[in-house]
Amino acid sequence: MLTTTFLNKSFENPLVLASGIMGVTAASMKNVIENGAGGVTVKSLSLTPRTGHPNPTQMGTTNYYINAVGLSNPGVEAGVEELKLFKTVCEAPLIGSVFAGTPDEFAAVSERICAAPIDFLEIDVSCPNVSREFGDPFAYSIPAIEMITKKVKAVTNVPVIMKLSPNAWNIVDIAKAAETAGADAITAVNTVSGMAIDVRARRPILHNKQGGISGPALFPIALKCVYDIFQAVKIPIIGTGGVTTGEDALAMIMAGATLIGVGSAIYYGGVEVFKTMTDEMERIMKEEGIKSLDEIRGAAH
Amino acid sequence: MTLANMDQPIFLPITKIVNETEQVKTFYFNFSLKSKPGQFVMLWVPGLDQKPFSIGYDSGAQFGLTIFNRGPLTKALFEMKIGDRVGITGPYGTAFSVKPNTHYIMVAGGYGAAPLGFLAEELSNCHPERGLAADEGSLAHDNNVTIDFCVGARDKDNLLFEERVKKLPNVTLHLATDDGSAGHKGYVTDLLSELADSYLRNQTMPKKLLFVTCGPELMEFKVLEFCNLRNLECEISIERFMKCGIGICGQCCVDPLGIRMCMEGPVVSKAVANQLTEFGKYHRDKSGAKIYY
């Protein structure tokens, strides 16, 4: 009922672990699959190891989750070993993820992660450490997105997915530019920029002061981005951002998403949330007489 | 389900500071934390850092954190005075079992004595106002619990909670120091075999035997090996680098199960510990890279 084909690869269900959550090791990604995810995205890797920001790096409330981890990761070399290990213990689809400071560095780290048996590669062009060589951060710059997409496509042997920022007022144009430059899919969206202040401490809670907002507060923003991008491009979309229930997931699919990224939902529903969500999706589909997700993809348009 | 709003820091003033050893202090806060022995809190010093600390004391009205001065965060904390405030979130993680009709052999190394001291007090029902939630029935003074409390340290001056534990009913204290300045000269784990034998030999009424341990990982690993060899039960507190403390970041996931030590740990059963191939071998740093012991 929930089986989904994305870029010729079959997923048991459309829920994939979003990058940055639970995804440091092969073991933790396997644990997520065992809890019902249809696929996983690894936490973004960079050319060299990074320790990230000091704590607090994340904080959760009923309405939102905020984080500024600082892209900590053991570097692409150690990361490739974990990805290889994942594929020896788990058959589920695996999405690699990388970030970098310049277009050439994006190409270099993308080429290196392809040494691992990843099925897709997601490019995080919406991270906080962005180069300003184009005058704008990558996330908002059409020339930057075009150049990064082309350079990465030239050195990779798997489909490339560009992950975009909801802070980009021109996200639809950015998505179109990525498609024209050869991107195989779009992930919409990354977290939206935000802040939390502790009034008794009289300062921001995150050590990095600002962070990315996910959780329920992000959902309607992400939904609109996916809805708009679906009208503008032909390539498939991974709808990500505050999806915490099966109903949210179905709404994302009706907006036009093929896969659904699930991240901070783990905070609200535990690691077993994948199963909770797919159960709810099936229940609603039965109630509504929906036979397959293809039947309702983009139905809200 | 996580109580979402509880993960915002609560800003609490320090109400008491006790110097335990030259490098260890216990910081007390007047707050009903409702924690269980083995759990931890995240402690935030604004502008500096936030780290997990195991809970060493909880009377119901007051809780205490026993902290070893080892880095920039703890250094700042050691310079604080009564009335200074820090941000607390928690309690988080799993706890040691609190069971009646059981003989506990507690094995503490260094400041691992703090959570085990809290457990020993809980088992002795020192704070009846906490309204104990025992795993099996409620614990009263006749709960039929006895404890061998083994604590090891480098030397006499670094032993923790000797006095605190000694005054508990039903507790026998055993000391070990590397230099022999107090108790047994050598490792605390040297004591295990004799204590287990002595308990099993002199057992007068049917009671379960449970080892619990908290301290340096290689010491804990020896406890696990011993319990495997002798087919005895144990519970182990496993420390891993934590970022969020609330089950999201994946930093404290252990191989090959991928379970999170902030959620499915830090206290794990013998059965779980035996499946963790990395236990006693390596852990991961804040980038996620492996560090071998």
Interface residues (C-beta under 8 A of the other chain):
Chain A: I21 M22 G23 V24 T25 A26 A27 S28 M29 K30 N31 V32 K43 P49 R50 T51 G52 P54 N55 P56 T57 Q58 M59 G60 T61 T62 Y65 N67 V69 S72 N73 P74 G75 A78 V89 A196 D198 R200 A201 R203 I205 H207 S264 I266 Y267 Y268 G269 G270 V271
Chain B: M1 T2 A4 N5 D7 Q8 P9 F11 M42 W44 P46 G47 L48 D49 Q50 K51 R85 G87 K243 C244 I246 G247 I248 C249 G250 Q251 C253 V254 D255 P256 L257 G258 I259 R260 M263 R284 D285 K286 S287 G288 A289 K290
